[in-house]
Each structure stands twice: as C-alpha cells, then as structure tokens.
Amino acid sequence: MAKLNLNRVEMPRQEPKARAKNFNEVAQGYSLEQAMEEAGRCIQCPKRPCVEGCPVVVDIPEFILALREGDMPEAVRILKSKNALPGICGRVCPQETQCEEVCTLAKKDAPVAIGRLERYVADWERANMGEKKAKTNPVKPTGKRVAVVGSGPASLTAAADLARFGHSVTIFEALHIAGGVLMYGIPEFRLPKEIVQAEVEYVASLGAKIELDSVVGKLMTIDELLDSGYDAVFLGTGAGLPMFMNIPGENLNGIYSANEFLTRVNLMKAYKFPEYDTPVKVGKRVAVIGGGNVAMDSARCALRLGADEVYIIYRRSEVEMPARREEVENAKEEGIQFKLLTNPKRFLGNEQNWVVGMECYEMELGEPDESGRRRPVAKPGSEFVIDVDVVVVALGTTPNPLIASTTRGLETSKRGTVVADETTGKTVKDKVWAGGDIVTGAATVISAMGAGKRAAEDIDKYLRS
Ligand SMILES: Cc1cc2nc3c(=O)[nH]c(=O)nc-3n(C[C@H](O)[C@H](O)[C@H](O)COP(=O)(O)OP(=O)(O)OC[C@H]3O[C@@H](n4cnc5c(N)ncnc54)[C@H](O)[C@@H]3O)c2cc1C
C-alpha cells in the first residue's frame, strides 16, 4: 500500500489584520496545483465511509478521482448529480463533523479536505462552464404540481430533485430574494451572495419556478395551495424567530436580535451604507451574546463595521461552544475577545434609553444537563459590569408560528417545530411534507439539504403511486 500523505494542504486566507476591515471572502480557495495535491491524498478506500458521512450522499471518492485525473466536467457531473449547492456546501458545511470526521485518514491525522475540494470543483464550474451546463438529462413531465414553501437549502434541494424527477415545481419565498439564511444570515466574507444566487439560478434552470415576495399563510394558506391544484406541498420555512433572554433592560435601544443585525448587514447591505439605504448602528464596544455560528458572524460583522472592541459573551467554556472550530479561530485571529463563563443578569441604560452597560455573572460548570453539556451555574456575588454601546443577542431561533397557525391539521412540538417523519419528511397532514430547520429547529445547511432530498424522494414515490 502506498504511504499515507498526512500533510493536508492549507487553505489560503486573507491576513487577519486586513480581513478584519473588509467584507471580502476570508478563505480564498485552492489553486489547481493545491487542489491536485490535496486530491492526491485520497486513498480511494473501498469502504467509502465519507459517503455515509454525507447527508446528501455525494459520491466523494469518485468526484475526487475525476478531479485528480483532470476530468473536471466529470467531477462536476458527479458532484452535482447529488448536490445542487456545492459552492455553498464547500464553504459552510461542518465537514469536520460529517464526511471528514469519518475519512480513513482521520484515524491517523488530518482527513482529506473534502469540503475544500468540493468548493474547488464548484468554483471551477462557475468559471469555466457556466451554471447551466451540469443540467441532468431532460425527463418526461409527470403532470404533477408541487408547491415548495421557502427557498433555503432544504427547499432548494427538494425543488431541484423534484424538478429532476419531472414534476412541475413552484417555490414560494416570503423575501424579495431567494436563498434563506444563506442570503440574509451568513455574511459575505464567509459565503459570497453571488455564489448563492448562481446556485439558486441552477435550481431554476432545472425547471423550478420561483415566486418571490410571497408569504404563505398571508397571501394564501397551505390548504388554499392544495385546493388550487397542487398535488403536494413541501414546507422548508426554517426557524427565523429569534429567542431572547427575558432579563431586565432587554428592550433598550442598541440591543438587536442577531436576525435583525445580520439581515441589515447582509441582505440589506448596511455595510455599503449610504450606497444602500439601510443603516446599522454599531458603536465602539459591542457585546454579542451566544457561542454558535450566528454569534461568531455577528461579532465579525461588528468588527468589520468599525467597532473598537467586540466581545463574545458565552455562559459555558470554549469546549462547549457550538460554533465551527474554524470560525472560532478566525474570530480570535481577527481580534474578537472571548468572555467565557459569563452570563448577563441585566442591561443598563442611560436617560435616553440607550444601552450603556451589562451587568454579568461569572459562571461555573455543574453536572451535565439534558443536552449532555455541563450546566452553567451563576457564582453568587460575582456580578460585574461591562460597558457596551451595542448588544447583539444570538441565542438561537425557533420557527415562525405563521404556517402552523394557518394550516389545519399540522402537528407541532412544544418548541414550535413541525412534526415530520425523520426518514421521509411526511407530516401528519395529507399531501404535506416538511424538512430543515422548521422540523429540527436551528441546525445546519447540510442537514436541511438531507431532509429536502429525503422528502423529495418520498413525494415522488407518492405522486407516482
Ligand atoms: C448567521 C447564521 C450562520 C450560520 N452558519 C452556518 C454554517 O456555517 N454552517 C451551517 O451548516 N449552517 C449554518 N447556519 C444554519 C443554516 O444556515 C440553517 O440551518 C439552514 O439555512 C436551514 O435551512 P432551511 O432551508 O431549513 O431554512 P432557511 O435557510 O431559514 O430558509 C427558510 C426560508 O423560508 C422563507 N419563509 C419563512 N416563512 C415563510 C412563509 N410563510 N412563506 C414563504 N417563505 C417563508 C424564509 O424567508 C427563508 O428564505 C447558520 C445560520 C445563521 C442564522
């Protein structure tokens, strides 16, 4: 057997000092030589554990082999036959806990950089083939109509597969642009919007129609869609409702939900104000409460918008932080300060009702709670004040209740998520499937895509039966 190459090719990135002042992409992508060298590390093991580790079951060794052999169109074909959004996944998927975690090389040292290679192939396609070339062969139309509600990764994946199966698909999106969190949440410096829109266009090129500015539950209900002739409905409306701490002072001016802050910055392009109309107040000392990807993104946006000091306030330790390790490291390199084992008790305001400070507890970790993580407990008498002029609350989200409250016979959980079968996405309501964050609560792009794929298969089976 050939000797294992354990030297993973590093991803070129903008220098921390420079990137902390701009919204250009941090990770700059492999060159051809770097991609070839990294692809050469894949040992093409017959067990293919990476494929099982991928929720959309991409034929990973095969696309890497085609890349290694220089057959780029074939690498694109293999990748896109399972994944309609490879440029997105190659950038934001947590590969370290999916395909790369189970890579055979990971048992010895660094796994093959599958995500980076996926990104390389997707970017090569955009630069060299145009978005529409990887179209699958035309299929005979089935005459069946499917309404897909929302246009995040769950819906785009379901729509792509349903269109490939020959069904007539219409996506209804509440916002003025398609893409869901990929457009309004994840910042440009991690996921350029041009790439999201290129992949949305690819889904449209497969035959999915996209109706923007269409709030289902207001303009029409799910029952009205079914009555108007749709044969099935897929719900992929995500979890866009922010959670708050419900502590004194939380409605002072200068305290944002991460949803509002990131939507202003990303979707409405506040970072280009006044060229774009939407402003955002950032201030000089910004506290972001939370330890997930949303918190890291908010903190890094605030820094780029000119804050002098940006703190991550997290009630557990770094070990328990749910954010991707790579993004925690990026944030630290850029100068974000981590105040761990710290939890706000109340917010302090001035006479004009603007936030000026935050009284916090020092925390310690007790016994594990139901999530398996050690429970944070406030140390009595440990209160101290941090001066701040803007706070961003990034504590998680739940589904907006609009769909559940306007749809007859849909079952929801105590958390407000829609109840659906884990393997098929079927809800208890006839002709209605659901997947992504609306079912799981806030999760990941690839888990939403996996759910969209499984639901599309089940809808297809139902429509053909
Ligand atoms: C800031 C941020 C950073 C993140 N970073 C990462 C990351 O690095 N890696 C990762 O894997 N995951 C990340 N995530 C999580 C990931 O983006 C989500 O899990 C994923 O987008 C969920 O996909 P979805 O299709 O279920 O819903 P969404 O992406 O939320 O899309 C739902 C869509 O439905 C639309 N909609 C809602 N209600 C209606 C209605 N009534 N009618 C019509 N349309 C409606 C919404 O406008 C939206 O466009 C991040 C999330 C955030 C907020």
The ligand as a Gaussian input file, in Angstrom:
#p B3LYP/6-31G(d) Opt

LIG

0 1
 C      -25.884000      33.642000      10.895000
 C      -26.005000      32.172000      10.625000
 C      -24.846000      31.464000      10.329000
 C      -24.927000      30.103000      10.063000
 N      -23.788000      29.435000       9.725000
 C      -23.860000      28.140000       9.354000
 C      -22.700000      27.441000       8.911000
 O      -21.594000      27.974000       8.883000
 N      -22.836000      26.147000       8.519000
 C      -24.044000      25.522000       8.539000
 O      -24.129000      24.382000       8.116000
 N      -25.163000      26.147000       8.978000
 C      -25.098000      27.435000       9.376000
 N      -26.224000      28.086000       9.811000
 C      -27.502000      27.340000       9.876000
 C      -28.122000      27.156000       8.492000
 O      -27.992000      28.334000       7.729000
 C      -29.580000      26.723000       8.613000
 O      -29.611000      25.533000       9.383000
 C      -30.203000      26.469000       7.238000
 O      -30.171000      27.623000       6.435000
 C      -31.649000      25.977000       7.379000
 O      -32.193000      25.826000       6.110000
 P      -33.754000      25.822000       5.838000
 O      -33.900000      25.598000       4.379000
 O      -34.416000      24.883000       6.766000
 O      -34.282000      27.289000       6.235000
 P      -33.807000      28.771000       5.940000
 O      -32.442000      28.855000       5.391000
 O      -34.120000      29.512000       7.178000
 O      -34.815000      29.246000       4.798000
 C      -36.181000      29.390000       5.051000
 C      -36.780000      30.312000       4.017000
 O      -38.201000      30.272000       4.138000
 C      -38.710000      31.587000       4.000000
 N      -40.018000      31.642000       4.673000
 C      -40.265000      31.631000       6.004000
 N      -41.592000      31.694000       6.229000
 C      -42.187000      31.738000       5.013000
 C      -43.553000      31.804000       4.587000
 N      -44.548000      31.847000       5.481000
 N      -43.814000      31.853000       3.253000
 C      -42.799000      31.813000       2.347000
 N      -41.490000      31.749000       2.707000
 C      -41.190000      31.701000       4.014000
 C      -37.648000      32.446000       4.657000
 O      -37.739000      33.801000       4.205000
 C      -36.374000      31.764000       4.179000
 O      -35.943000      32.271000       2.937000
 C      -26.180000      29.441000      10.115000
 C      -27.338000      30.149000      10.452000
 C      -27.259000      31.506000      10.703000
 C      -28.515000      32.268000      11.036000

